[in-house]
Amino acid sequence: MRDLNGMHPAQWANLVGYYVVGLPVAGLLAFRYHLGAVGLWRGLSLGLAIVAVTLVHRFERRSRGSVARVA
């Protein structure tokens, strides 16, 4: 990502994925729905999945022109 000049969007993806989505969902599942540690893991896993999908999508979109030029 550094070569594609993309460090700041990766930071924002992590911020949104973990702190805006992952932690609130983890808190709801763990404490409101009484799932305990399993709820925490599921919420944080959801945040990780969101970050991963976002960054893979961005990488593919940004690197599409570079790969076409090399090939």
Residue frames relative to the residue before (quaternion, step in Angstrom):
aa qw qx qy qz dx dy dz
M 1.0000 0.0000 0.0000 0.0000 0.00 0.00 0.00
R 0.6052 0.5775 -0.3698 0.4043 3.59 1.05 -0.64
D 0.6576 0.5151 -0.3140 0.4512 3.58 1.02 -0.76
L 0.6973 0.4429 -0.2680 0.4957 3.57 1.13 -0.51
N 0.4716 -0.6947 0.4257 0.3372 3.57 1.29 0.36
G 0.5274 0.6802 -0.3622 0.3578 3.54 0.94 0.84
M 0.2707 0.7875 -0.5226 0.1830 3.62 0.89 0.73
H 0.6663 0.5206 -0.3243 0.4240 3.60 0.91 -0.79
P 0.6521 0.4844 -0.3462 0.4693 3.66 0.89 -0.67
A 0.6146 0.5338 -0.3529 0.4612 3.61 1.07 -0.62
Q 0.6314 0.5195 -0.3299 0.4718 3.58 1.03 -0.73
W 0.6684 0.4913 -0.3014 0.4702 3.58 0.96 -0.83
A 0.6181 0.5359 -0.3471 0.4586 3.58 1.04 -0.72
N 0.6569 0.4967 -0.3066 0.4773 3.59 0.99 -0.81
L 0.6437 0.5271 -0.3255 0.4492 3.57 0.92 -0.85
V 0.7060 0.4473 -0.2672 0.4797 3.58 0.83 -0.97
G 0.6820 0.5199 -0.3002 0.4176 3.57 0.84 -0.96
Y 0.7688 0.3666 -0.1971 0.4855 3.56 0.86 -0.95
Y 0.7980 0.3578 -0.1803 0.4502 3.58 0.68 -1.07
V 0.7118 0.4240 -0.2659 0.4929 3.60 1.04 -0.65
V 0.7757 0.2974 -0.1604 0.5330 3.59 1.02 -0.78
G 0.7364 0.4881 -0.2612 0.3888 3.58 0.57 -1.18
L 0.7252 0.4435 -0.2638 0.4558 3.59 0.71 -0.99
P 0.6649 0.4762 -0.3418 0.4630 3.65 0.84 -0.72
V 0.6482 0.4964 -0.3271 0.4759 3.59 0.97 -0.78
A 0.6328 0.5275 -0.3297 0.4610 3.58 1.00 -0.81
G 0.6611 0.5044 -0.3043 0.4646 3.58 0.95 -0.83
L 0.6491 0.5087 -0.3178 0.4679 3.57 0.97 -0.82
L 0.6928 0.4744 -0.2912 0.4584 3.57 0.82 -0.95
A 0.7010 0.4871 -0.2800 0.4391 3.58 0.89 -0.90
F 0.8250 0.2828 -0.1205 0.4741 3.57 0.74 -1.03
R 0.7001 0.4474 -0.2855 0.4777 3.60 0.90 -0.78
Y 0.7791 0.2978 -0.1536 0.5298 3.57 0.97 -0.88
H 0.4422 -0.7648 0.3970 0.2489 3.55 1.33 0.39
L 0.3611 0.7351 -0.5013 0.2791 3.59 0.92 0.87
G 0.3765 -0.7655 0.4578 0.2501 3.59 1.27 -0.16
A 0.8440 -0.1242 0.1138 0.5092 3.54 -1.04 -0.87
V 0.5939 0.5629 -0.3677 0.4418 3.59 1.08 -0.62
G 0.6506 0.5123 -0.3085 0.4681 3.59 1.00 -0.78
L 0.6244 0.5267 -0.3381 0.4674 3.56 1.04 -0.75
W 0.6734 0.4934 -0.2954 0.4646 3.58 0.88 -0.92
R 0.6653 0.5024 -0.3175 0.4519 3.59 0.92 -0.81
G 0.6567 0.5092 -0.3133 0.4597 3.58 0.96 -0.78
L 0.6880 0.4583 -0.2845 0.4854 3.57 0.91 -0.87
S 0.6077 0.5368 -0.3506 0.4686 3.59 1.13 -0.57
L 0.6131 0.5312 -0.3393 0.4762 3.56 1.07 -0.70
G 0.6451 0.5144 -0.3170 0.4677 3.59 0.97 -0.83
L 0.6451 0.5140 -0.3132 0.4707 3.58 0.98 -0.84
A 0.6535 0.5138 -0.3162 0.4572 3.59 0.94 -0.84
I 0.6436 0.5174 -0.3226 0.4627 3.58 1.00 -0.78
V 0.6515 0.5012 -0.3136 0.4754 3.58 0.95 -0.86
A 0.6677 0.5127 -0.3099 0.4419 3.59 0.87 -0.91
V 0.6740 0.4831 -0.3033 0.4694 3.59 0.85 -0.91
T 0.6485 0.5244 -0.3180 0.4509 3.58 0.96 -0.85
L 0.7176 0.4492 -0.2689 0.4594 3.59 0.81 -0.94
V 0.6273 0.5084 -0.3481 0.4764 3.61 1.02 -0.65
H 0.6403 0.5189 -0.3234 0.4649 3.58 0.96 -0.83
R 0.6755 0.4883 -0.2952 0.4671 3.58 0.90 -0.89
F 0.6421 0.5246 -0.3243 0.4553 3.57 0.97 -0.82
E 0.6678 0.4939 -0.3055 0.4656 3.59 0.90 -0.88
R 0.6644 0.5033 -0.3039 0.4614 3.56 0.97 -0.83
R 0.7088 0.4621 -0.2658 0.4619 3.59 0.93 -0.89
S 0.7444 0.4193 -0.2341 0.4640 3.59 0.99 -0.75
R 0.4057 0.7394 -0.4632 0.2722 3.61 1.23 -0.09
G 0.6947 0.4594 -0.2818 0.4765 3.62 0.85 -0.85
S 0.6438 0.5299 -0.3314 0.4415 3.61 0.98 -0.74
V 0.6635 0.4934 -0.3080 0.4706 3.58 0.93 -0.84
A 0.6484 0.5236 -0.3246 0.4473 3.59 0.95 -0.80
R 0.6565 0.5107 -0.3189 0.4545 3.61 1.01 -0.71
V 0.6706 0.4975 -0.2990 0.4619 3.59 1.00 -0.82
A 0.7111 0.4880 -0.2666 0.4302 3.58 0.89 -0.92
